[in-house]
Amino acid sequence: MAKPLDAKQVSELVELMKNPPKGEEASLKELLSTRVPPGVDDAAYVKASFLSAIVDGSVTCPLLTKVEAVQLLGTMQVRVRVSHPSFISG
């Protein structure tokens, strides 16, 4: 079983996802989906903050739609407030 990513690694992953290297798109999405443990640790906080920023439109990511970001947030054991339902259109 692969080791979970720590907060520093998740931060680096987030930056890569904002401007993904060609051919690495699927791998990056897989890392974000499967290698960040759900919960309230620092790595989960970084992931939740990134996904929330996609949902509220303050960050764009060519690999994730707003709907996908909400779906990933739904798999986490954290509470995140989404400021408005604009993700439905995107």
Backbone hydrogen bonds, N-H to C=O, Kabsch-Sander energy under -0.5 kcal/mol:
donor,donor_aa,acceptor,acceptor_aa,energy
5,L,35,R,-3.2
10,V,6,D,-2.4
11,S,7,A,-2.3
12,E,8,K,-2.1
13,L,9,Q,-2.4
14,V,10,V,-2.7
15,E,11,S,-1.8
16,L,12,E,-2.0
17,M,13,L,-2.4
18,K,14,V,-1.4
19,N,15,E,-0.9
19,N,16,L,-0.6
24,E,21,P,-2.3
28,L,24,E,-2.4
29,K,25,E,-2.2
30,E,26,A,-2.3
31,L,27,S,-2.4
32,L,28,L,-2.3
33,S,29,K,-2.3
34,T,30,E,-2.7
35,R,31,L,-2.3
45,Y,41,D,-2.0
46,V,42,D,-2.2
47,K,43,A,-2.2
48,A,44,A,-2.9
49,S,45,Y,-2.5
50,F,46,V,-2.1
51,L,47,K,-2.6
52,S,48,A,-2.5
53,A,49,S,-2.0
54,I,50,F,-1.8
55,V,51,L,-2.2
56,D,52,S,-2.5
57,G,53,A,-0.6
57,G,54,I,-0.7
58,S,53,A,-1.2
59,V,53,A,-1.6
64,L,61,C,-1.1
66,K,90,G,-0.6
69,A,65,T,-2.2
70,V,66,K,-2.2
71,Q,67,V,-2.4
72,L,68,E,-2.5
73,L,69,A,-2.4
74,G,70,V,-2.0
75,T,71,Q,-0.6
75,T,72,L,-1.2
76,M,73,L,-1.5
80,V,78,V,-0.6
82,V,80,V,-0.6
83,S,81,R,-0.6
87,F,84,H,-0.5
88,I,85,P,-1.7
89,S,86,S,-1.5
90,G,87,F,-1.1
